[in-house]
Amino acid sequence: MLGLPLKHSLHRKRNKPLGILELIAIALGGMVGGGIFSVLGISVAMIGVYTPVAIALGGGVAAVAAYSYIKLALYYRDEGATYSFFKRTFPGSRFAASLIGWWVVFGYISTLALYAYTFASYAISSGDHGDNEWLRKGVAGAVIMAFALINIWSVKGMGKLEDLMVYAKLVILGLISFVLIRNGQATLPDLLNTQEPVSLVSILIVASLTFVAYEGFQLVIHAMNEMDEPERNIPIAIYAAVGAAIVIYVVIALGAIFAIPFEDIIRNKEYALATGAGEILGNLGARLVILGALLATSSAISGTLFGASRLMAVIAGDGYFPKALATRKNHIPVNAIIIMAALAFALILIGGLELILEFGSITFLLVSLLMAWANFRIRDKTGSSLTLTLLACLVLAGGTGMILYYELTHEIGQMLFVGGLYVALMIGAWGYARTVR
């Protein structure tokens, strides 16, 4: 590090609290959270041994989507990110700006709920009441509120805590993966021989569902006003975080399918890794997995609250949410943090794991598709590749279509509920758009 010029210092300068390490931590914190712990059981139930393939494909979709976010971020230099990029690219429609703002904020709220629900599942998994749904929901609400208070307390304090949690969890998750692979009794040829036939469509559906596990990369952009050298640090932070998340997810998925019987993963999908590690390695193994899960979900909750609350404040400042949510104290959007935490808890109370996961996946695929379209429209200004922007549009549209097809053919009840949520969001967005002049 002594050889680096001063301008490439990893930590803060000129009173900017977030350097490259904090930015990578925010992105990884938003991604490596409830993702692998929540998706694993659902993926194994649908496609078995092909789960790591689908998870890797989901990461590829995220990398393609990230291209447009980075190009738009460096062109507009706006911490409002998704919302501001769309509003400034298509300035003629107040309703469109309001609607994408509502969509992305409630997408973040769904991921907060997902991470907190997974945190609670692992936190109580070793006790006598591990299957108590209301205890799980109560613990989930408590952890959301705890990290809301941390975010309100200090930007710098949040950044340093995020560093600690993210880099500690990477070490623990790596250790878990190594131990599971070393102690696994199954081999890839054995698993492939016993695998029921799986269609390519099923693999692509699971890849689309896993997209929500990668969506946290864009949280970095919401810290635009609190970082050094965004033109350098945003691409580094986002691509490094996406690449690291793909490796972590795939290795953990391989360890799980080699070491844990599929029926156990499916039956205990909320805390499958802890159960499997406990049976293989005993109490110590289960506790290590639980610690990794708690660190992973904690950093995801903290990073998501940090970025998404700032987005909500920007949207409220434009009049598309209540004005009180735009209020900041020492640059911290206190009211937005509190409301996001409360709404995430409300979603936990009314929804289950799969519902939260599917709503989040659909929402972020749709929003990312709109970002790719916006980047396509102004590609000459952002200096973007025509091939990459078109590829992003096609991949993201295909992923959205895959999930909708699955919902319509397998989970019509959940599809109706998700559709109802979108109708409610459209009504809210329309109502506030009418008041803006």
C-alpha positions in Angstrom: 0.0 0.0 0.0 3.0 2.4 0.6 3.5 2.5 -3.2 0.0 3.8 -4.0 -0.3 7.5 -4.8 -2.2 9.6 -2.3 -5.2 9.9 -4.7 -5.7 6.2 -4.7 -5.9 5.9 -0.9 -8.4 3.2 0.1 -9.9 5.2 2.9 -11.5 8.5 3.3 -10.0 12.0 2.6 -11.4 15.5 2.1 -14.0 14.7 4.8 -15.6 12.0 2.5 -16.5 9.1 4.9 -16.7 6.2 2.4 -13.6 4.9 0.6 -13.3 1.9 -1.8 -13.3 -0.7 1.0 -16.5 0.7 2.5 -18.1 0.9 -1.0 -17.3 -2.7 -1.8 -18.5 -3.7 1.7 -21.8 -1.9 1.0 -22.3 -3.7 -2.3 -21.3 -7.1 -0.9 -23.3 -6.4 2.2 -26.4 -5.8 0.0 -25.8 -9.0 -2.1 -24.2 -11.6 0.2 -27.0 -11.6 2.7 -30.2 -13.5 2.6 -29.5 -14.6 -1.0 -27.8 -17.9 -0.8 -29.4 -18.8 2.5 -32.9 -18.1 1.1 -32.5 -19.3 -2.5 -30.8 -22.6 -1.8 -33.8 -24.6 -0.7 -36.1 -23.3 -3.4 -33.4 -23.9 -6.1 -32.6 -27.5 -5.0 -36.4 -28.3 -4.9 -36.7 -27.1 -8.5 -33.5 -28.2 -10.3 -31.4 -30.2 -7.8 -27.8 -30.6 -8.8 -28.0 -27.8 -11.3 -28.4 -25.2 -8.6 -24.8 -23.9 -8.8 -25.3 -23.4 -12.6 -28.4 -21.4 -12.1 -26.8 -19.3 -9.4 -23.9 -18.5 -11.6 -26.2 -17.6 -14.5 -28.1 -15.2 -12.1 -24.7 -13.5 -11.4 -24.1 -13.2 -15.1 -27.5 -11.4 -15.4 -26.4 -9.1 -12.6 -23.1 -8.3 -14.3 -24.9 -7.4 -17.5 -27.4 -5.2 -15.6 -24.6 -3.5 -13.7 -23.1 -2.1 -16.9 -26.0 0.3 -17.5 -26.1 1.3 -13.9 -22.4 2.3 -13.9 -22.7 4.2 -17.2 -25.7 6.1 -16.0 -24.2 6.8 -12.6 -21.0 8.3 -14.1 -23.0 10.4 -16.6 -25.6 11.8 -14.1 -23.6 11.9 -10.9 -26.8 11.6 -8.9 -27.3 9.7 -5.6 -30.9 9.1 -6.5 -29.6 6.3 -8.8 -32.3 4.3 -10.5 -35.1 6.8 -9.9 -33.1 9.9 -10.8 -31.6 8.2 -13.9 -35.0 7.3 -15.3 -36.6 10.6 -14.4 -33.7 12.6 -16.1 -33.6 10.3 -19.2 -37.4 10.6 -19.7 -38.3 14.0 -18.2 -41.8 14.2 -19.8 -43.8 11.9 -17.5 -44.3 12.6 -13.8 -46.2 9.4 -13.4 -43.4 7.3 -14.9 -40.9 8.9 -12.5 -43.1 8.4 -9.5 -43.9 4.8 -10.5 -40.3 3.7 -10.9 -39.5 5.4 -7.6 -42.2 3.5 -5.8 -41.2 0.2 -7.4 -37.5 0.4 -6.5 -38.1 1.6 -2.9 -40.6 -1.2 -2.3 -38.2 -3.6 -4.0 -35.6 -2.6 -1.4 -38.2 -3.0 1.3 -38.8 -6.6 0.2 -35.1 -7.4 0.3 -34.9 -5.9 3.8 -37.8 -8.3 4.8 -36.0 -11.2 3.0 -32.7 -10.6 4.9 -34.3 -10.1 8.2 -36.5 -13.2 7.8 -33.5 -15.2 7.0 -31.5 -13.7 9.9 -34.3 -14.7 12.3 -34.6 -18.2 10.8 -30.9 -18.9 11.6 -30.9 -17.1 14.9 -33.6 -19.4 16.4 -32.7 -22.5 14.4 -30.7 -24.2 17.2 -33.4 -23.6 19.9 -36.5 -25.5 20.9 -38.7 -23.0 19.0 -36.8 -23.0 15.7 -40.0 -23.6 13.7 -42.1 -21.0 15.6 -43.2 -18.6 12.8 -44.3 -15.8 15.1 -41.1 -15.9 17.1 -39.2 -15.8 13.7 -41.1 -12.7 12.6 -40.6 -11.0 16.0 -36.8 -11.5 15.8 -36.8 -10.3 12.2 -38.6 -7.1 13.2 -36.1 -6.5 16.1 -33.0 -6.9 13.9 -34.4 -4.4 11.3 -35.0 -1.8 14.0 -31.6 -2.4 15.5 -29.8 -1.6 12.2 -32.1 1.3 11.6 -30.8 2.8 14.8 -27.2 2.1 13.7 -27.8 3.9 10.4 -29.3 6.8 12.2 -26.4 7.0 14.6 -23.5 7.7 12.1 -22.6 7.3 8.4 -19.0 6.7 9.4 -20.0 4.3 12.1 -22.2 2.4 9.7 -19.3 2.2 7.1 -16.8 0.8 9.6 -19.3 -1.7 11.0 -20.2 -2.8 7.5 -16.4 -3.3 6.8 -16.1 -5.5 9.9 -19.3 -7.6 9.2 -18.7 -8.1 5.5 -15.1 -9.1 5.5 -15.6 -11.3 8.6 -18.5 -13.1 7.0 -16.5 -13.7 3.8 -13.9 -15.5 5.8 -16.5 -17.6 7.7 -18.5 -18.4 4.5 -15.3 -19.5 2.8 -14.5 -21.7 5.7 -18.0 -23.2 5.7 -17.7 -24.0 2.0 -14.3 -25.7 2.4 -15.5 -27.8 5.3 -18.7 -28.9 3.6 -16.9 -29.8 0.3 -14.2 -31.7 2.2 -16.8 -33.7 4.3 -19.3 -34.3 1.5 -20.1 -37.9 0.7 -21.6 -37.3 -2.7 -19.7 -36.7 -5.9 -20.8 -34.8 -9.0 -21.2 -37.9 -11.2 -23.2 -39.6 -8.5 -25.6 -36.6 -8.2 -25.9 -36.3 -12.0 -26.8 -40.0 -12.2 -29.6 -39.8 -9.7 -30.9 -36.4 -10.9 -34.4 -36.3 -12.4 -34.5 -34.7 -15.9 -34.4 -30.9 -15.7 -35.4 -28.6 -18.5 -33.4 -25.6 -19.6 -36.4 -23.5 -18.9 -36.4 -24.6 -15.2 -32.7 -23.7 -14.9 -33.4 -20.2 -16.4 -36.4 -19.7 -14.1 -34.2 -20.4 -11.0 -31.5 -18.1 -12.4 -34.1 -15.4 -12.7 -35.3 -16.0 -9.1 -31.7 -15.7 -7.8 -31.3 -12.2 -9.3 -32.6 -10.7 -6.1 -29.6 -12.2 -4.4 -27.4 -9.9 -6.5 -29.4 -6.7 -6.6 -27.4 -4.9 -3.8 -24.7 -3.8 -6.1 -26.5 -0.6 -7.0 -26.6 0.6 -3.4 -23.1 2.0 -4.0 -24.5 4.7 -6.2 -26.7 6.0 -3.5 -23.5 7.0 -1.6 -22.4 9.2 -4.5 -22.2 12.3 -2.3 -20.3 10.5 0.4 -17.5 8.9 -1.6 -14.1 9.8 -3.1 -13.5 9.5 -6.9 -16.8 8.1 -8.1 -15.5 7.6 -11.7 -12.9 5.2 -10.4 -14.5 3.7 -7.3 -18.1 3.0 -8.6 -17.0 0.5 -11.4 -14.4 -1.1 -9.1 -16.8 -1.5 -6.2 -19.6 -2.9 -8.3 -17.8 -5.3 -10.5 -15.6 -6.5 -7.7 -18.6 -7.1 -5.5 -20.6 -8.9 -8.2 -17.6 -11.2 -9.1 -17.0 -12.0 -5.4 -20.7 -12.7 -4.8 -20.8 -15.2 -7.8 -17.8 -17.1 -6.4 -19.1 -17.2 -2.9 -22.6 -18.3 -3.9 -21.4 -21.0 -6.3 -18.9 -22.5 -3.8 -21.4 -22.6 -1.0 -24.0 -24.2 -3.3 -21.5 -26.9 -4.3 -20.6 -27.5 -0.6 -24.3 -27.8 0.3 -25.3 -30.2 -2.5 -22.2 -32.4 -1.9 -22.6 -32.6 1.9 -26.3 -32.3 2.7 -29.1 -34.6 1.4 -31.4 -32.8 -0.9 -34.5 -33.7 1.1 -33.0 -32.0 4.2 -32.2 -28.9 2.2 -35.7 -28.7 0.8 -37.4 -29.5 4.2 -35.4 -26.9 6.1 -35.1 -24.3 3.4 -35.1 -21.4 5.8 -32.0 -22.7 7.6 -30.8 -25.6 5.5 -27.1 -25.0 5.8 -27.2 -24.9 9.6 -29.1 -28.2 9.8 -26.8 -29.9 7.3 -23.6 -28.7 8.9 -24.9 -29.7 12.3 -25.5 -33.3 11.1 -22.1 -33.5 9.5 -19.8 -31.6 11.8 -21.8 -31.5 15.0 -22.7 -28.6 17.2 -19.6 -26.5 16.3 -20.3 -26.8 12.6 -23.9 -25.7 13.0 -22.9 -22.7 15.2 -20.3 -21.6 12.6 -22.9 -21.7 9.8 -25.3 -19.7 12.0 -22.6 -17.1 12.7 -21.9 -16.8 9.0 -25.6 -16.4 8.2 -26.1 -13.8 10.9 -23.2 -11.8 9.8 -24.3 -12.1 6.1 -27.8 -11.0 6.7 -26.8 -8.3 9.2 -24.5 -6.6 6.7 -27.2 -6.9 4.0 -29.8 -5.2 6.2 -27.4 -2.4 7.1 -26.2 -1.8 3.6 -29.7 -1.8 2.1 -31.1 0.6 4.7 -28.1 2.9 4.1 -28.6 3.2 0.3 -32.4 2.8 0.0 -33.2 5.4 2.7 -31.2 8.0 0.7 -33.1 7.1 -2.4 -36.4 7.4 -0.6 -35.4 10.9 0.7 -34.5 12.0 -2.9 -37.9 10.8 -4.2 -39.7 12.5 -1.3 -37.8 15.8 -2.0 -39.3 15.7 -5.5 -42.8 15.3 -4.0 -43.5 11.6 -4.9 -43.4 10.5 -1.3 -44.5 12.5 1.8 -42.2 15.5 2.3 -41.3 14.5 5.8 -39.3 11.6 4.4 -36.9 14.1 2.7 -35.8 15.5 6.1 -32.2 14.9 7.0 -30.2 15.4 10.2 -26.5 15.6 9.6 -27.1 14.3 6.1 -28.8 11.2 7.4 -32.5 10.7 6.3 -33.8 9.7 9.7 -37.5 9.5 8.8 -36.9 7.5 5.6 -34.8 5.0 7.6 -37.6 4.5 10.2 -40.4 4.2 7.6 -38.5 1.7 5.5 -37.8 -0.4 8.6 -41.4 -0.3 9.6 -42.7 -1.3 6.1 -40.2 -4.1 5.9 -41.5 -5.5 9.2 -45.1 -5.2 7.9 -44.2 -7.2 4.8 -42.7 -9.9 7.1 -45.9 -10.1 9.1 -48.1 -10.7 6.0 -45.8 -12.7 3.7 -43.7 -15.9 3.7 -40.2 -16.6 2.3 -41.1 -17.5 -1.2 -43.6 -14.6 -1.6 -41.0 -12.0 -0.5 -38.3 -13.6 -2.7 -40.5 -13.6 -5.8 -41.8 -10.1 -5.4 -38.2 -8.8 -4.9 -36.9 -10.7 -8.0 -39.7 -9.5 -10.3 -39.3 -5.9 -9.1 -35.5 -5.7 -9.5 -35.6 -7.4 -12.9 -38.2 -4.9 -14.1 -36.3 -1.9 -12.7 -33.0 -3.1 -14.1 -34.7 -3.6 -17.5 -35.9 0.0 -17.4 -32.3 1.1 -16.5 -31.0 -0.8 -19.5 -33.6 0.8 -21.7 -32.7 4.3 -20.4 -29.0 3.6 -21.1 -29.9 2.4 -24.6 -31.8 5.7 -25.3 -28.8 7.9 -24.3 -26.0 5.5 -25.2 -24.2 8.1 -27.2 -24.0 10.4 -24.1 -23.0 7.7 -21.7 -20.5 6.2 -24.1 -22.1 2.8 -23.9 -21.7 -0.2 -26.2 -24.8 -0.8 -28.4 -24.2 -4.6 -28.2 -24.0 -4.6 -24.4 -27.0 -2.4 -23.9 -29.1 -4.5 -26.2 -27.9 -7.7 -24.5 -28.9 -6.3 -21.2 -32.4 -5.4 -22.4 -32.9 -8.9 -23.9 -31.5 -10.8 -20.9 -33.5 -8.8 -18.3 -36.7 -9.0 -20.3 -36.3 -12.7 -20.6 -35.7 -13.1 -16.9 -38.8 -11.2 -16.0 -40.8 -13.3 -18.4 -39.4 -16.5 -16.9 -40.6 -15.6 -13.4 -44.0 -14.5 -14.6 -44.4 -17.8 -16.5 -43.5 -19.8 -13.5 -45.9 -17.9 -11.3 -48.8 -18.2 -13.7 -48.2 -22.0 -14.2 -47.3 -23.0 -10.6 -48.1 -20.3 -8.1 -51.2 -18.5 -9.3 -52.2 -17.5 -5.7 -48.9 -15.8 -5.1 -49.1 -14.2 -8.6 -52.4 -12.6 -7.7 -51.0 -11.3 -4.4 -47.9 -9.8 -6.1 -50.2 -8.3 -8.7 -52.3 -6.7 -6.0 -49.1 -5.2 -4.5 -48.2 -3.7 -7.9 -51.7 -2.3 -8.3 -51.4 -0.6 -4.8 -48.0 0.8 -5.7 -49.4 2.2 -9.0 -52.3 3.9 -7.2 -49.9 5.4 -4.7 -47.5 6.6 -7.4 -50.3 8.0 -9.4 -51.7 9.9 -6.4 -48.5 11.6 -5.6 -47.6 12.3 -9.3 -50.9 14.3 -9.5 -49.7 16.7 -6.8 -46.4 17.6 -8.4 -46.2 20.6 -10.6 
